[in-house]
Amino acid sequence: MCGIVGCLALALEADPDQNWVHTATERITHRGPDDEGFYTDPDVALGFRRLAIIDLSPGGHQPMRSADGRYWMVYNGEIYNYVELGQELRQQGVTLRTTSDSEVLLEMYALLGKDVVHRLRGMFAFAIWDTWTRELFCARDQFGIKPFYYTVDESQERDWLDGQATQSGLPGGQGPGSSAWDTRPAGRHAAGPSAPAGPVPAGSGPAGSGAAGPSPASSGRHGRHAVSPDRLTPDQLTRDQPAPDQPAPDQPAPGGPGRLLRFASERKCLAGPGELGALDRDALRQYLAFQFVPPPAALTPPIRVLPPGHALIARPGGSVDVFRYWRADLRPAPAPSEGSAASILAVMRDSIAVHLRSDAPLGAFLSGGIDSAAICALAAEHRPDLLTFTVGFEREGYSEIDRAQETAAALGVKSVPYVISAEEFFTHLPRIIWHLDDPMADAAAVPLWFVAREASRHVKVVLSGEGSDELFGGYAIYHQPGLVRAGERLPELARAPLKRAASMIPAGVKGKGFLERTSTPLRERYIGNAHVFVDSQVDLVARGPGSPAASAYAVTAPVYDQAAEAGLDDTSTMQLVDINTWLHGDILVKADRMTMAHSLELRVPFLDREVMAVAARLAREEKIGGGTTKLALRQAMGAVLPQAAAERAKLGFPVPIGHWLKGEMYGWADRLLREAKTDEWIDRDAALSLLERFRAGEPDVSWRHIWVLIVFSLWHQIYVERVYDPAALGWEHAPRPGITW
């Protein structure tokens, strides 16, 4: 796992911003303290920070050049089936120079071209530069485990993601958008094959131009092997979008003056503290609803997120095009299968086996629940000396340390616990929010930062249980009583009396929530596992009007359309919503940032393509049946776990924020809401009123409402007001002499 940075000159007369690439690469040293590297030619500049995990030798240095000299790559992640893919390459006559998964990925791209994304089992975000065709190809893994941010200077990118849509196209590169797969040379520096590749440079300076002679690229060959046209199949995300061959309104011609494509592993590379322009008012309103900004938007335009399962293609003199090559597709069986438990156990054993491939020390996070316990049990079959890590709080009821240690003892593995105090929680909170990039008010990010810090003192890699709840049905909210499901079929006229009855019941009184759920269709009430401020509440807190696209329900509408088209049941529909919002917008963001803050690689064996294939076909009753959640998973893991661990209810990382905000941290919260200069965005009086109402115990105000406002206020102080200086505080490496940020 590492950090990547790059800059492509889109305008024909422009040059890549080498100085920015160097400074941005330095800014994410925490992602890769082991090595750094750079590559520059007249069109592109690439930067890299390495966290050495597989092949610890200098052979894993990046940017990496392909054996034929044609391609240069920066890559963040792990390809877990690199051993098997490496064997395929050798059968094709390819001689591998290293034992790294990075080289396997690069040489597979040279063999297959863009279709390589369909062969990868792992987590990844990479950029590959073709020195012959002058084309940049970037891709992100299917689940969004590894991050990828990008922006286009001084123009709007032509990827149609501003409407939450991507370009559409047809298989085989035919139809709209097919020009994106064109292999003709582009740009003023278009060239043919580079000189034969020698040893990969181990230094950190520029490493060759890769430009010489005429190009044979028009033959349709990728590197040394002929292949059929790239077969990535873009899909339409929404129904309404500009025609792919028409420019967006008021868009300058492709390759306009000064246009640069910049990309990086973290948003702070593209806009750090004091470098932000205007905030996106719609994105802020969505943040208040979701507790995170739903990708592909970011709070700081024109920065965008490359969505999971998407690829980006750009060339000098051309446009920036984004395509989808994969999306989650749930096809639940109509009834439970006797073989489900055995299939789950087998595929999880296989996933754990490949996720254990590491040349660096490896451990695991362990809470009191089934997800991490299952991972530790299966990992211990291969590594009986496995180290596990867990954290908790001093307050009773907010710690899983005792349960985790019981599980560890039963499995015969060592447990390393850590207790977090309220004082250090709030002391480190600004640093944690800086690492998260955009505001993200998932309180579990904080204990995750602490457990990652403890783990990093012992190991370099950890396994963790993210993704299990979304794939196997782990949230209690997925259980919809029969009467609630029946309400979905009622006409609006029949639901109206139920809505009126619900509105007359005071908040906190039993029955109100049931009536609200029964009288409201799922797509009008469920936006994901976290729903903080509903639309009407957002209007009371956020300053300025939002557009229709600012509604949280506008974000999830395309997912509901997909679910309806597939005929999914209510549980699978909610899973699909969470996979497309909560999982990669919250769960995986905090997992990546909190671990990489300590130069620790986190691996998620549940988020594996083979595991997904099994989970996607589980019947509804195998997920929320038997009065529990994740029923089939619990049945599967009963073979390797103590009964108590297999049946234990989900607790997660509980955080006593509500108690603190009513007690010792009330004064701190009050001062923050008063002092943060957020008046342009948040109604200060409304925020302070919510804090007072929460302290008074009003049932319709939860600690989550307050926490969302606190996190945004602190984020604003860090990134907009620059009350905190990350370099001076030691959060990031200070710039080198002669380099300015």
Phi, psi and omega in degrees: 000142190207195174229137181236150180216147176199158178216125178246130176280109179279322177287137186297331182266002183268164175239150177296148183275087183295322181298317178296319180301318180294315183290321179294321178296319178296326183295335180249037177303329180299336179283340183201082182280354188276334186192159172220158179201158181218150172224138180218137165222183187298343182251333189220151172226132182236143177229154187208138170240130187253132165250104189286119182235310178246128188059088185283358182283170175299349179297339179272008181299143174229161359303142184253139180256139180291162184298328180272000177081000187279321190248147171236140187223142162240139191210134178239123177140200177217134173257105189286337177264029181294332179295311180293318178294324177298322177295321177298319180297317180297323177295336177274002178090011180276131175263116180274134184271344184225180173250023184270150174289337179299313181294322178299315178301313183295316181287331174293324176294319177299330180277315190253343187072212187294338178296352180302330183299335181280351182257354189269130175247102183165199177239135186197151164215120185218163175225129180237126182256124179265111184285347178273308182271353182058045180243136176256125178242123180237147179210154179233147185297166190296325184264346184083033180291319179258140186274156176206113177249150177209163176204154176244122182290140167059025177190167173268133177289153184260056179247001177061013178284348177299335176258018184056039176225154175247165175298146178256157179199179184242159179305148176078013178076018180263154174088193184303136177082002185293338180297340179295338181265002179302138179254017178289149177299150180221153175088164184287348181252018181302138188210172178266203186296144177284172174297153180308141185287133171259200178300143178293128181301138180261355181278184184249007181266181178304146189229055173099155184263332181063031183230116177191134170073173180289157184259135172268012189297334183292351177288351180083017179263145174254111181063229187268353186243135175287140178221162174287168179304148179304139188245021173302133184250097179292146178238158180275131180275322178228168185281331186252123178198158175295153173298137185302335182265010178248137179291152174295154181305136175061023181270129176297161178300146177307142180077024179295167185305133172076006184285124177230135170266124176242144176215157183195164179286335181227146183295331181298341174291325183273334178198103180265188179306130180081000183249005185277145171269217179290150175272157179272112185295322177295318180297324178296317179296323177291323175302317180297333178276312187271338191077008171207165177271116183294123175297154013274003179287159169229161180289345188239082178295153008270019180293138180232163175252130172287118186293160175302148178066025181238157176233150179237135180231133180212153178217152170301134181079002182237192182263175173253115186244136181241131182232150173262133177247353182202148168213155179297135183224102180268130179228073185295142177291154181289340182209156179300155179241142179296336183268003185298313182299316180295321179295319180295314180298318181295315183288328177289324176298318180294316180297316178299319182301316181282332178287347177275356181290109183199141173263002179246159180303140187229140175223200181207150170279142181222117173254200179266359185268181186284328188297303181291327178296319179297317180298315181294320180297315181288325177292324181293340175296332178260327184230085182295343179266021183303132173267135177239155186225139178210157178226163176201181180244162183293330184289135181299138180090358182235038178210136175252014185299315182298316180294320180296320180290326175298315179295316180300318180295320180294327180274347181078026178246161182273139179247134178244104183265161174212133180257128183262131176268159177299321182299312182285333175304308184280336176295318184269355184303314178302318180296320180296317180294324175300317180296328185287348179074271174278157178299137179213112192262036173275108185298337180293346177298328185290307175299331177295322177299319182290317181292328176294321178299316180294317181296322183296343177281350183237323187224173179247346182223140174228147170266146182213163191263014179304144175097341181297316182297319181289323183277324187252001177083060188261357182262135182300330181295341178294341179277114179250117178305156184303322180293325177294317179296325178295328179299334178298332185267357181284143173290159182305323181299324180281333180281335185304313179299325178294321178296317180296319179297318179297321182293337181273348180273129180297153177301140178089351180274137182301136178105336181297311181297321179298315179294321179297318180291322181291327185267358184237124177303149184306316184292346179260005179221340183249113177248000182143177186299332177245128174221101189272282177266127172281169188307315182294326178288324177302320180299331181282337186256318185278138176274144177083148181285153173253160177279169176304331180289347181285343181297139177299328182288336175292329179292318186270350183305314180299328179291319177296325176297317178298317180296319180294319179298324180276352180070036184286148174286176185296318181296312180296325178297315179294323174301314182297321176299314181293322178297325184269355180228285187301318186297304184270346178271338183232293188306310185280336174295309181292326178297316180291308187292320184289329178278317180291340173302334180247020180055045181239129179272128177252131179243144187235088185298336178290329181270072184230142185297326180287322176295318179300321181298325178283312183296326184296342185252008178289140177289158180306317183292341178276354179255313184236020181276172175066023179071020180217179175253161177049046186302310183296322178296318179297319178297320180295315186278354174299340180283342185234354183242152168301149184303319182299319181289323181289332184258356187294138179289155181292134174238323179075211177253080181293140183232129184278044183297319180302317178296317181295319183290337175272348184240248190292339183255009179298314181299320178297315180295318179299314180297318182298313181295331179279325188270331180296135184272065185253017186301331180293339189243325186235138175285106186299317181298320179294320179296315180294325177295320178297320178298316179294318180294323177295315180298327180281353176087021178295130188290339182270006175238118181256167177297335179295323176301317182289320184294321177301319180287322179296313182296318178296318180297317179291320176300317180297319177297325182283308191266334182256307182280337183056048173294330179250140177251104185303321181291314181296327181275356178082013178286326179228163179290138178293147180296151178287158178304134178090354179248130180246149178246000000 
